[in-house]
Amino acid sequence: MYLGKVIALVLGLWLTAAAPAWAQESCVLIQGAMDMEVRTLVEQLEEPQTVVLAGWTYWQGHIGSQKVVVSQTKVGTTNAAAATLLGIQRFSPTVIVNQGTAGGYPAWLHKGDLIIGETITNAGAVNVARREAGQGIEVREWTVRDEFGPVRWQSDARLVRLAEVLSKDYTQGRVHKGTIFSSDRWSRELDYIAYWQKKENALGEEMEAAASAQIAAAYQIPYLCVRVVSNNEAAREPWEPVEAERLASGCQEYIFKLVAALQNR
């Protein structure tokens, strides 16, 4: 009996020592797809350390007393899913925040406006009605497919409320709460945009949030999506790289304040 207790104690100590230190402590995993969507956050990390996992890059450090991992997921759903899974397995985050740029849908949404993604919808999961050869393509007959599994995910309600409270300090534009449409698509067809805005109440689209939200949900990790509008076809506000980088940096400053606020909750 005594020998068994000793073995169990030694095994427990070995497992603790073998596990990465970051796996033993809570932290916030912040995601951005492109370099411009993570650079400002990385620059503000205290004592940053770079970790590369199978080609995806992470920076671990602190914001105040809050442990943080910044993840550059790369662009697209497959990249985002892989980066989220690897990040969860390596760093054991207690919160995941997906942020970056997005294209706006309604014409009243402008560059610099912020979207708090209360709902994230997989825009690639659609049923397409049958049409015979020569009948053309009719997007307005498409519907979001949900009979084979979840295609909509909710940001954590407490994180949404915190994001709303901090919106008073956001200066690049207005802050809105609503649905993010997410898939490997860059939409410029105004009828397509108007249809999904009306049918799904979509405020904007991007290419990573649905994938990372799905993985976070599988692990039951509180999740939040925040996106800054960097272009809007309906408002005739095109993508401009220099301006998009400035807006992305402002979004990261907002996320920096959100993560700092988590320390007091």
N, C-alpha and C positions, 0 to 999 in steps of 0.2 A: 504494500500500500504506500509506504514511504517512498520507495523507489519510483513508483508511478507518479507521485506528486512532483518529485524532483524532475523527472523527464518532462512532465507537462509544463513546469515552470521554465525549464531551459528552452523547450520548444517555443513557448510563448515569447521569451526574450529574444530568441533567434529570429522569429518572424517579425517582431517589432524592429529589430536592428536591420533586417534585410529589406524592409519596406522603405520606399523613398520617404523622406521627411515630409514632403508635401502631401503625401497620401494620408498622413495622420492628422492633418489640420484642415479646417474649413478654408475655402477660398472662393473667389469669384472668377469665373472664366468669361472673358470678354472677347467676342469674335468680330473680325472684320475681314472682308475678302481680299481687298487690294492693299498695297503698301500704304497708299494715302489714307486708308480707312483704319490703320492701326498706328501710324507713325507718331502721332501726337501723344497717344496713350503710352507707348513704349518710352518716349522721351521723358515722361513724368513718373515712370516707375522708379522707386527707390531700390537700389541694389539689384538691378536686373541681371538675370542669368538666361542665356539662350539655350533652348532645348530643341533639337530637331528629331522628329519621329516620322520615319518612313517618308521623308520629304516635306512634311508640314512643320512649320516653325512656330514655336511658342516662346514667350518671354515671361519668366516668373519673377515676381518682386513684391513690392508693397505700395499701397497708397495709404499713407498714414500708418495705422496699425492693421489695416485690412490687407490680407494676403490676396494677391491678384495674379492671374495668368492671362496674358494677352495672346490670342491665337489668330494667326493669319490663315484663314481657311482656304484661300484661293477662290476663284470664281466658279459658281455653279453648284448644283444640288449634290452631285457625287462627291465633289471635294468637301463640301460643307458637312455631309454625313460622316465621311471618313475622319475629318479633323475633329468633329464633335466626339465621336466614339473614342478616338485615340486620347483626346483631352480628358475625357471622363475617366478612362482606365488609368491614365498616368497621374492625374492631379486630384481626382475625387472632389470636384467642385460642389459647393452647396447651392450655388446660384449660377445660371448661365445668362449672359446678356449678349444678344446678337444685334449689331448696330452697323451703320454705314449709310450709303446713298441709295436712293430709289427714284424711279420715275413716277411723277404724279399723274393721276387720272382726271379728276374734275378740274375744269378750267379755273375755278376759284382757288385752287391750291397752287402756290407759287414757290419758286426756288427759295430755299432757306427755311421753308416751313418744315415743321417736324411732325412725323407720324408716330404715335405710340400704337404699336400693333397689338391691339387688344385681342384680335383674332388673326391667325395666319392660315391662309387657305392654299392648298396645293393646286395651282392653276393648270398644272399639266394633267391632272386627273379628271378627264372629261369624257362624257358619253357623246358621241357624234351620231345624230340621226341619219338613217339611211336615205341616200338620194341616188337616183339612177344616173348612169353615165350621161353626160351632157347637161345635167341639171345644175351643175355648179356647186359652189360651197356656200353654206349659209350658217354663219357663226351663231345667229340668233336662235338656232335650233339646238345648240350645244347646252349641256348642263354639267355641273360639277358632279363627278361620280363618287358616291360614298357607300355603295352597297357592298364593296369588297374590303372595306377597312377605313379607318379614319383618314380624312383628308383636310380636316380643320383642327387647329390646335389653339388653345387659349393661353395668353400670357398670364402669369401669376397675378391674381387680383391685388395682392398687397404691393407687388412691385409696380403695377400700373398706377395705383394710388400714389405711391411715392414719386413716380415719374411726373404725375400730374401736379403734385405739390411743388416740385422743382421747376415746373414749366414757367413760373413767374420770373425766373432768372434767365430764361433763354431769350437772346436778343437778336438772333438772325432772322426770325420770322414768327409766325403764329404756331401754336401747338394744337394738334388735333388727335383724337382717339378714334380708331376704327380698324378696318380690315386691310391687311397686307396680302396682295396676290403674289404668289411665289412660284417661279418655274424657270427653266432655262430658255427664256424668251425675252427679247427686247422689242416691245410693241410700239409701232408707229402708225397703225391703222386706226383712225379716229372712231370708226363705227365699232370696231372690236373693243376699244377702250371704253366707249360710252355704254356698250352692252353690258360688260362686266361690272362697270361702276354701278349701273342700275340694278342688275340682277343679284350681285353679291355684295353690294355696298362697298366695293373696293376703292380705297383711296390712292393706292399706288402699287407698283410692282418692283420686285427685285428677284434675285436668283439663288438665295441661300437659306432664308429663314425657315421655310417649311421643312427642309431636310434636317436642320439642326433642332427645330422644335420637336420633330418626331422622335429623334434619338433622346432628347432630354426627357420627353414624356415617358419613354420606355424605362428610363432610370428614375422616374419620379423626382426629377430635379426642377425646382422653381425656375421659370424661364421668362425672359422679357425681350421683346423685339422693339427697337427704336430706329427709325430711318429718317434721314433728312432728304428733302426733295432736291434733286440736282438737275432735273429737267422735266418738262411737261409739254407734251405734244399739243394737247388741247388748248393750252395757254400760249402756244407758240414760243416757248422758252427752251431753246436747244441745249444739249449737253456741251459744255465748254470746259475742257480739262483743268485749266488754271482755277476757274471759279469753283468747279466741283471739288477740287482739293481744299480750297478755303472753307467751303461748306462742310466737308467731311471733318476737317479739323475742329470746327465749331461744334459739331455733333459729339466728337470725342471729349471736348471740354465739358459738355453737358453730362456725358456718361461719367466722367471723372467726378463731378459733383454728386452724382447719384451713388456711386460706389463709396465715396467719402461719407455720405449720409447713412449708408448701411451700417457703419460702425456704431451708430447711436441707437440702433434698433435691435 
